[in-house]
Structure formats: structure tokens, C-alpha cells
Amino acid sequence: MLHCSKILSKTLKPKPKSKKLKSKSKPKTLKSTNPKDPFEEDDEAFTLKPSESSTTNHVVQPLGNLYLTSNGHNSRDSGLGDLKILTDELVLEILGFLDGNHLGILGTVSRSLYVFCCHEPIWRNLVLEKFGGGFVFNGSWRGTYVEICYPEFDVSRAKGDGVVVRDFYSDYLFQSWLCAGIEMREEWICRDNVARRRGISVEEFTREFEEKNRPVLLEGCMDDWDAMRRWDRRYLVETCGDVRFAVGPVEMRLEDYFVYADNVREERPLYLFDPNFVKKVPILGAQYDVPVYFREDLFSVLGDERPDYRWIIIGPAGSGSSFHIDPNSTAAWNAVIKGSKKWVLFPPDVVPPGVHPSPDGAEVACPVSIIEWFMNFYAETKNWKKKPTECVCKAGEVIFVPNGWWHLVINLEESLAITQNYVCRRNLLNVLDFLKKPNASDLVSGTSDRVNLHDKFKKAIEVLCPGTIDQLLRKEEEKTANAKKLPFWEAATDSNAGAFKFSF
């Protein structure tokens, strides 16, 4: 249950009408004076994103507010009848089995069922399952479904649709609405403790970051990319035409995706994340270069049989990736071409708060949305001994993500990026160990031949890079042996006579 005091102390306030609303495509401006602890809680209200008027007249409130009312009436329960004993999640799961017609009919039974039947994620699933990527988003998933199925119906006239619902209390539905509607707070963005480097040598990068498995933000290594000069909406739409790119579970044309990105306001916006963009539009692959620090990629010995390794990433503000570790124990680099991204990273030995991986690593339970994690868990790390590494990666910057690091990424504005996963010599043994795990069929990703990938990769390395694996194994053994050697003063201690010490 959401705490009443917390909700009341952070009243949700839309921006004053007298002030010009910020464009969705621009990030929130941060104050540069009087820096404060980024984890410090204050009385600042959450800021709602600018948006068009709501498509409904119902207001969902957190359940804690019910205890502040005089009559204690919750229209959620009265409108569900005997079904009120079910959790909100279970009610929505049941409704997820209905088609659009039956949802519309059921929504006329009571105001409570109307609210549940208007839940946007249900309609999103219906649109994606029924139409794939062949839709033009009109501002809401329910409206988009109706517009496609009933083109003669004027959806624009139905906004607000005359149904007024009051006294509806639900933590689950309220949090979904809240996470979809608020902007990133300043204290969630301003912390920046990542190492930054410009113009360093490959040797320094390898010694200080790759071998130590430390993140670093690199500047200046995208300056010569054609993509930095050419890749804007107009160029990409004209160049890609009717080519469809992977967007969540479907594929969409860029033109249609940009319409969606301009109008979306939901908890988990669809993210364009396509591993085959170079095959689909080869010229895109010629307009960027792998930064010099990442050009040793041993997975390349597999040729076309290598797992997916490069993606074009496009998303509106609020889209991104919740906490995960990159696939197949690889390291990665992520280059921002347009926009900016907030990164939060935890080392391999620290599991982020609110994240619960299964013992075998095959599954991860975490908050539904990125905003939910920031709202409920970010402040917990204030007193942690090992605090997360954080930064905002802006256009023209590249971040190195070491293998095994947990990381979360959220777009602060509409963003466009390229990312690639790779295997360097330092990480080769880790990757081979990962690929031969007993549950490799569950863990390995990006390839149809998960079970045999280890053997194929190892044999290709032995043929094309003979002696590499043996050399790395010897170094690992030497490293382990040296770690077991006692320091001089410990070795000089006589266990029978007590600790060696100076006497003055």
C-alpha cells in the first residue's frame, strides 16, 4: 500500500498554465547552483509531463487516501461486486483474455469495471497482437484500436466520453498512472561519478578500465562519424523507407514509430531495439565506426554464426532498459548520436535494490518500470558502501559497460544510439565458462544454437588464434598463485612465537 503521508507530502502538481510547457523532446533543465546530495529527499512535488487533456474523466487515487475520506466508500469494490476480493492484478489478468468488443461491453456494466476496462496496457496488448506493427498511434491504445477496427467512428469526439468516476482507490492503477505521468526528478539525474576520458591510448584504456573491469565514459571518439552529422528523423525516414525495425514484440516503419514516440505517455514506452539494422539498411553500417578501443572482438571468428551483437536504439523520453546484465558475459559500448541517457551501474558483486535474480541467473524479477525503481529504490543506495556508478551520457559520448555489471538506462529525451557487445582477450575465459554452463540453453541469447555455441566458439579460436586460450589459462593460474602468496611481513611471522614486531 502506498503511504498516505508520502503521497500527501509530495502532492502531484501539473506545471502552471502561465508557464510555457517544455517540449517532450527536450530534457528537463537542471539547476547548477547550490549542489545538494542527490539522494536527499525534499518537499519538491513530482512534476507531471506536459500532455493533452485526458481521454477519460475518471480519477484513480492511492488506496491510503481512502482512510482520509468521511464515508470510506471505494467505488472500486462496489462496482466489482463479489469480484472485489480479487487483486487488481488478477482482475486485469482476467480482462486480458477478452477481445476489444467484450471489453467495451463489460466496461458498461459499472463504473469500476469501466476503469479496469480502460486500462491502457490491455489495449496495447490487443493492438500489438492483432495488428503487429501495422498501426498509427493516435494518442491512446484504446483509441488506436477503435480507429483501426471502426474507421467510421470519430475517435476524437469520444475523448472524455462522458463517464465520470470518483472515489476509486487503487495502489496498482494509481502507480501505473503516476509512473507514466511524472518526469525524472533532478536528484535522480544529477549524480555523476563515472570516470571520464578524452583521447586516451588503447593501452591506457586496456590497463585502467578493460583489465580492471571498470566503466568509463569516453569523449571525442565519434567526432568523425557520418551518423553524427546525418542521422536525424528526416534522413532516417527517407533512407529506411518502408523497412520495418524491431520494436518490442513487433516490427514498425520508422515513420510510424516516430508518430508513436511523439504521442505516447505510458509507463513502459515501446523501445526500438533492432539487431539486424545493418542487414536491413546497409548504408547505416557504413556511417559509423567501431571506436578504436573496442576493435578486438573475438566473437567475430564465428562470422555469421556469432550471436546478435549490434543494435540501433531509438526511444522517446522515459523509454529505456531496466536492470540487466549484458548477454553471454560480454562487455559492451554504447554511443549516443542524438539525445541523452541516464545510466546507473552496479558491479557484478552488488545486486541492485529491488532486483531479484533467480539462483541460476535465468530469470530476473524487478520493478515493472524504470521510473518505479527510481521512486521506490534509488534512495536506498545513499548509505551503501558500494554506491552505483552513475552518469548522463550525451550525444557524442560513448560509455564502456564491463562484463557482468548490472545496469539501467533511461532516455531523458528522445534518443538515438548505437551499441555493440564484444569479447576481448581479457574476457575470453569468462565468456567460454558462461557458454558451457549446464543451463546454457536458458542463459545464452542471440543465437538459435545455444547448446553448441561454446564448442563452435572454442574451436574457431583455436584455429584462428592458436595458443590464445592456453596463454590466458597460464596467466590466470599465475594470477591465482600470486594471490595466494603471503605478503612479506605475514610470511615473516612465526606462528609458534607470535607475530613479528619491532622493539624500540
C-alpha positions in Angstrom: 0.0 0.0 0.0 1.3 3.5 -0.8 1.9 5.5 2.3 -0.6 8.4 2.8 2.0 10.7 4.3 4.4 10.2 1.5 1.7 10.9 -1.2 0.4 13.9 0.7 3.9 15.4 1.2 4.7 15.1 -2.5 1.5 16.4 -4.0 1.3 16.0 -7.7 1.2 19.3 -9.4 0.9 19.9 -13.1 3.0 22.8 -14.4 1.4 26.3 -14.0 -0.6 27.2 -17.1 1.1 30.6 -17.2 4.4 29.0 -18.0 5.3 27.6 -21.4 5.3 23.8 -21.3 8.5 22.1 -22.3 8.6 20.1 -25.5 8.7 16.3 -25.0 11.9 16.1 -27.0 13.8 18.4 -24.6 15.3 17.2 -21.3 14.5 18.8 -18.0 16.8 21.7 -17.2 18.9 21.1 -14.2 19.8 23.8 -11.7 23.6 24.3 -11.5 23.7 26.4 -8.3 23.8 25.1 -4.7 24.6 21.5 -5.4 22.9 19.1 -3.0 23.0 15.5 -2.1 21.4 13.7 -5.0 19.8 11.2 -2.6 18.3 13.9 -0.3 14.5 13.8 0.0 12.9 17.2 -0.1 9.4 18.6 -0.3 9.5 19.3 -4.1 6.4 18.0 -5.8 6.6 15.5 -8.6 6.4 17.3 -11.9 3.8 15.9 -14.4 4.8 15.6 -18.0 3.1 18.1 -20.4 0.3 16.3 -22.2 -3.0 16.8 -23.9 -6.2 16.6 -21.9 -7.0 13.2 -20.5 -9.1 10.9 -22.6 -11.1 9.8 -19.6 -12.9 11.6 -16.7 -12.0 9.0 -14.1 -9.5 9.8 -11.3 -7.7 6.9 -9.6 -6.3 7.7 -6.1 -3.9 5.7 -3.9 -5.5 3.3 -1.5 -4.2 5.2 1.5 -6.3 8.2 0.7 -9.4 6.1 1.3 -8.8 6.3 5.1 -8.9 10.1 4.9 -12.5 10.2 3.5 -15.5 10.7 5.6 -17.6 7.9 4.1 -14.9 5.2 3.5 -16.6 4.4 0.1 -14.4 2.8 -2.6 -16.3 2.6 -5.9 -13.8 0.0 -7.0 -15.3 -2.5 -4.6 -19.0 -1.6 -5.0 -18.6 -1.8 -8.8 -16.9 -5.2 -8.8 -19.5 -6.9 -6.5 -18.3 -10.4 -5.5 -15.2 -9.9 -7.6 -13.9 -7.3 -5.2 -11.9 -9.9 -3.3 -9.6 -10.3 -6.3 -6.5 -8.2 -6.5 -6.2 -5.5 -9.2 -3.5 -7.5 -10.9 -5.7 -10.6 -11.1 -8.7 -8.6 -12.4 -6.6 -7.1 -15.2 -5.1 -10.5 -16.0 -8.6 -11.9 -16.5 -9.6 -9.0 -18.6 -6.6 -9.6 -20.7 -8.3 -12.7 -22.1 -11.1 -10.7 -23.7 -11.2 -9.1 -27.1 -11.9 -5.5 -27.8 -15.7 -5.9 -28.2 -16.2 -7.8 -25.0 -14.0 -5.3 -23.1 -16.2 -2.4 -24.4 -19.4 -4.2 -23.4 -18.1 -5.2 -19.9 -17.0 -1.6 -19.3 -20.7 -0.5 -19.5 -21.6 -2.7 -16.5 -20.3 -0.5 -13.8 -18.0 2.5 -13.3 -15.5 0.2 -11.6 -15.3 -2.2 -14.5 -15.2 0.8 -16.8 -12.0 2.0 -15.1 -10.4 -1.5 -15.4 -11.5 -2.0 -19.0 -9.9 1.3 -19.9 -6.5 0.3 -18.6 -4.2 1.2 -21.4 -1.8 -1.8 -21.2 -4.7 -4.2 -22.0 -5.5 -2.3 -25.2 -1.8 -2.1 -26.0 -1.6 -5.8 -26.0 -4.7 -6.1 -28.2 -3.3 -3.7 -30.8 0.1 -5.4 -30.9 -1.3 -8.9 -31.0 -3.9 -8.1 -33.7 -2.2 -5.6 -35.9 1.5 -6.2 -35.2 3.4 -3.1 -36.2 0.8 -2.0 -38.8 -0.8 0.8 -36.9 -0.6 4.5 -36.5 -0.8 5.5 -32.8 -3.4 8.3 -32.2 -2.5 9.1 -28.6 -4.1 6.2 -26.7 -4.1 2.4 -27.3 -7.8 2.1 -26.8 -8.4 4.9 -29.3 -5.9 3.4 -31.8 -7.8 0.0 -31.6 -11.2 1.6 -32.2 -9.9 3.7 -35.0 -8.5 0.7 -36.8 -11.5 -1.6 -36.2 -14.2 1.0 -36.7 -12.8 3.6 -39.1 -16.3 5.2 -39.5 -16.2 6.1 -35.8 -14.8 9.6 -34.9 -12.5 8.8 -32.0 -11.6 12.4 -31.5 -15.2 13.2 -30.5 -15.1 10.4 -27.8 -12.3 12.0 -25.7 -13.6 12.3 -22.2 -16.5 10.1 -23.2 -18.8 11.5 -20.6 -18.3 8.8 -17.9 -17.3 10.4 -14.6 -15.8 8.1 -11.9 -15.0 9.4 -8.4 -13.9 7.7 -5.2 -11.9 5.0 -6.9 -8.9 3.9 -4.9 -6.2 1.5 -6.1 -2.5 1.5 -5.5 -1.8 -0.6 -8.5 -3.6 1.5 -11.0 -2.5 4.7 -9.4 1.2 3.8 -9.5 0.8 2.8 -13.2 -0.7 6.2 -13.9 1.9 8.0 -11.8 4.9 6.3 -13.4 3.5 7.1 -16.8 3.0 10.8 -16.0 5.9 12.1 -13.9 9.2 13.5 -15.1 12.6 12.4 -13.8 13.4 14.3 -10.7 16.6 16.4 -10.5 18.1 14.3 -7.7 17.7 11.2 -9.8 19.7 12.7 -12.6 22.4 14.9 -11.2 24.7 12.3 -9.6 27.7 11.8 -11.9 30.7 9.7 -10.6 31.8 7.8 -13.7 35.4 8.2 -14.9 35.6 10.4 -18.0 38.5 10.3 -20.5 39.2 12.0 -23.8 42.0 11.0 -26.2 43.5 8.2 -24.1 45.5 5.5 -25.8 44.3 2.0 -26.3 46.9 0.8 -23.9 45.7 3.1 -21.1 42.1 2.1 -21.8 43.0 -1.6 -21.6 45.1 -1.2 -18.4 42.9 1.2 -16.5 39.4 0.1 -17.5 39.2 -3.2 -19.5 41.5 -5.2 -17.3 40.1 -3.7 -14.1 36.5 -4.2 -15.4 35.6 -0.6 -14.7 33.1 1.6 -16.6 34.4 4.7 -18.3 32.7 7.5 -20.4 34.8 8.3 -23.5 34.6 11.6 -25.3 35.7 12.5 -28.8 35.7 9.1 -30.4 32.6 9.8 -32.5 33.6 13.1 -34.0 34.3 11.6 -37.5 31.1 9.6 -37.8 28.8 10.5 -40.7 26.0 9.3 -38.4 26.6 12.3 -36.1 26.0 14.7 -39.0 23.3 12.9 -40.9 21.1 10.8 -38.6 18.1 12.9 -37.9 14.4 11.9 -38.2 14.1 13.1 -41.8 17.2 11.4 -43.1 16.4 8.1 -41.4 12.8 8.0 -42.6 13.8 8.8 -46.2 16.7 6.4 -46.1 14.8 3.5 -44.5 11.5 4.0 -46.2 9.2 1.0 -45.6 11.8 -1.1 -43.9 10.5 -2.4 -40.5 12.6 -2.4 -37.4 12.1 -4.4 -34.2 10.1 -2.6 -31.6 9.3 -4.7 -28.6 7.3 -7.7 -29.9 6.6 -6.2 -33.3 8.2 -4.5 -36.3 7.4 -1.0 -37.4 8.3 1.5 -40.0 10.4 4.4 -38.6 7.8 6.9 -39.7 5.1 5.1 -37.7 7.3 4.7 -34.7 8.1 8.4 -34.6 4.4 9.2 -34.6 4.1 6.8 -31.6 7.1 8.4 -29.9 5.5 11.9 -30.3 2.2 11.0 -28.7 3.0 8.3 -26.2 2.5 8.7 -22.5 2.8 5.3 -20.7 4.7 3.6 -18.0 6.9 1.5 -20.3 7.1 3.1 -23.8 8.0 0.8 -26.7 11.7 0.8 -27.5 13.1 0.4 -31.0 16.0 -2.1 -30.5 17.0 -3.8 -33.7 20.0 -6.2 -34.1 19.6 -6.5 -37.9 19.6 -2.9 -38.9 22.8 -3.2 -40.9 21.4 -6.1 -42.9 18.2 -4.2 -43.5 19.8 -0.9 -44.4 23.5 -1.5 -45.2 24.3 2.2 -45.6 23.7 2.8 -41.9 26.5 0.4 -41.1 28.9 2.4 -43.2 28.1 5.7 -41.4 29.7 4.8 -38.1 33.0 3.1 -37.0 33.7 0.9 -34.0 35.8 3.1 -31.6 39.5 2.1 -31.6 39.2 0.8 -28.0 36.7 -2.0 -29.0 38.0 -3.3 -32.3 39.3 -6.6 -30.8 36.2 -8.7 -30.9 36.9 -12.4 -30.7 33.3 -13.4 -31.4 34.0 -12.3 -35.0 35.7 -15.6 -35.6 32.3 -17.1 -35.9 31.3 -15.0 -38.8 27.6 -15.1 -39.5 27.1 -17.7 -36.7 28.0 -15.2 -34.0 25.2 -14.2 -31.6 23.5 -10.8 -32.1 25.9 -8.1 -31.2 25.0 -4.7 -32.6 21.8 -2.7 -32.3 20.3 0.6 -33.3 18.4 2.0 -30.4 15.7 4.7 -30.6 13.2 5.7 -28.0 11.2 8.7 -26.5 11.9 10.2 -23.1 11.1 7.7 -20.4 11.9 4.6 -22.6 14.9 2.5 -21.8 16.1 -0.8 -20.3 15.5 -1.9 -16.7 18.3 -3.6 -14.8 20.1 -6.4 -16.6 23.5 -7.9 -17.3 24.6 -7.9 -20.9 24.2 -11.3 -22.7 26.7 -14.1 -22.9 29.0 -12.4 -20.3 30.1 -9.9 -23.0 31.3 -6.3 -22.4 29.6 -3.5 -24.4 29.9 0.0 -25.6 27.0 2.4 -26.2 27.4 5.5 -28.3 24.7 8.3 -28.2 24.1 10.0 -31.5 21.1 12.1 -30.5 19.7 12.9 -27.1 20.9 11.9 -23.6 20.7 8.8 -21.4 20.9 8.4 -17.6 22.9 5.3 -16.6 23.0 3.5 -13.3 25.5 0.7 -13.0 26.4 -1.8 -10.2 29.4 -4.0 -10.1 29.0 -7.8 -10.6 29.1 -8.5 -6.8 26.3 -6.0 -6.0 22.7 -6.8 -6.9 20.7 -3.5 -7.3 17.9 -2.9 -4.7 14.5 -4.2 -5.9 16.2 -6.6 -8.3 15.9 -10.4 -7.6 17.7 -12.7 -9.9 17.0 -16.4 -9.8 19.8 -18.7 -8.4 20.7 -19.9 -11.9 20.6 -16.4 -13.4 18.0 -17.4 -16.0 15.3 -15.0 -14.7 15.2 -11.6 -13.1 12.3 -10.1 -11.1 12.4 -6.3 -10.9 10.0 -3.3 -10.8 7.6 -3.0 -13.7 9.1 0.3 -14.9 12.3 2.3 -14.6 10.5 5.2 -13.0 9.1 2.9 -10.4 12.6 1.8 -9.5 13.7 5.4 -9.1 10.7 6.2 -7.0 10.9 3.3 -4.6 14.6 2.1 -4.6 17.0 4.8 -5.7 17.3 6.5 -2.3 18.2 3.2 -0.7 21.7 3.3 -2.2 22.5 6.5 -0.3 24.1 4.6 2.6 25.5 1.7 0.7 29.2 1.1 1.0 29.4 0.3 -2.7 27.4 3.0 -4.4 26.3 2.7 -8.0 28.3 4.3 -10.8 26.1 6.9 -12.5 26.3 9.4 -15.3 24.3 11.1 -18.1 25.7 10.1 -21.5 25.1 12.8 -24.0 25.3 13.0 -27.8 28.9 12.4 -29.0 29.8 10.3 -25.9 30.5 6.6 -25.5 30.1 4.6 -22.4 32.0 1.3 -21.8 30.0 -1.3 -19.9 32.2 -4.0 -18.4 31.0 -7.6 -18.4 28.9 -8.7 -15.5 27.8 -5.2 -14.5 24.1 -4.6 -13.7 22.9 -1.5 -15.5 19.7 0.5 -16.0 19.3 3.1 -18.8 16.6 5.6 -19.3 16.3 8.2 -22.1 16.0 11.7 -20.7 14.7 12.9 -24.1 14.2 11.3 -27.5 17.4 9.5 -28.1 19.2 7.6 -30.8 22.2 5.4 -30.2 24.3 2.5 -31.4 25.5 -0.3 -29.1 27.7 -3.3 -29.6 28.7 -6.3 -27.5 32.1 -7.8 -27.9 34.6 -10.3 -26.5 38.2 -9.1 -25.8 41.1 -11.3 -24.7 40.8 -10.3 -21.1 37.2 -11.5 -21.1 37.5 -14.6 -23.3 37.7 -17.2 -20.5 34.7 -15.7 -18.7 32.7 -16.0 -21.9 33.8 -19.6 -22.5 32.8 -20.5 -19.0 29.4 -18.8 -19.4 28.7 -20.6 -22.6 29.4 -24.1 -21.2 27.2 -23.7 -18.1 24.7 -26.6 -17.6 21.8 -24.3 -18.2 23.3 -22.7 -21.3 20.2 -23.4 -23.2 18.4 -20.9 -20.9 21.2 -18.4 -20.4 22.7 -18.0 -23.9 20.9 -15.5 -26.1 21.1 -14.0 -29.6 21.5 -17.3 -31.4 19.4 -20.3 -32.4 22.2 -22.8 -31.5 22.6 -22.1 -27.8 23.8 -25.5 -26.8 26.7 -25.8 -29.3 27.9 -22.2 -29.3 30.6 -22.9 -26.7 32.2 -25.7 -28.8 31.9 -23.8 -32.0 33.5 -20.7 -30.5 36.3 -22.5 -28.8 37.3 -24.5 -31.9 37.2 -21.3 -34.0 39.5 -19.5 -31.5 41.9 -22.5 -31.5 42.1 -22.5 -35.3 42.3 -18.8 -36.0 44.1 -17.7 -32.8 46.2 -20.7 -31.9 47.6 -20.7 -28.4 45.4 -17.9 -27.1 43.3 -19.9 -24.7 46.4 -21.8 -23.3 48.2 -18.5 -22.8 45.2 -16.9 -21.0 44.9 -20.0 -18.8 48.5 -19.8 -17.7 48.1 -16.2 -16.9 45.1 -16.9 -14.8 46.9 -19.7 -12.9 49.8 -17.3 -12.2 47.4 -14.7 -11.0 45.7 -17.1 -8.7 49.0 -18.4 -7.4 50.3 -14.9 -6.7 47.1 -14.0 -4.9 47.7 -17.0 -2.5 51.3 -15.9 -1.6 51.6 -14.3 1.8 52.9 -10.7 1.9 56.5 -10.4 3.3 55.5 -9.4 6.8 52.9 -12.2 7.1 55.5 -14.7 5.8 58.0 -13.4 8.4 55.6 -14.2 11.2 56.4 -17.3 13.3 53.1 -18.9 14.1 54.6 -20.5 17.2 56.4 -17.5 18.5 53.7 -14.9 17.9 53.6 -12.0 15.4 56.9 -10.5 14.4 57.3 -6.9 15.7 59.8 -4.2 16.1 61.1 -3.4 19.6 62.4 0.0 20.3 
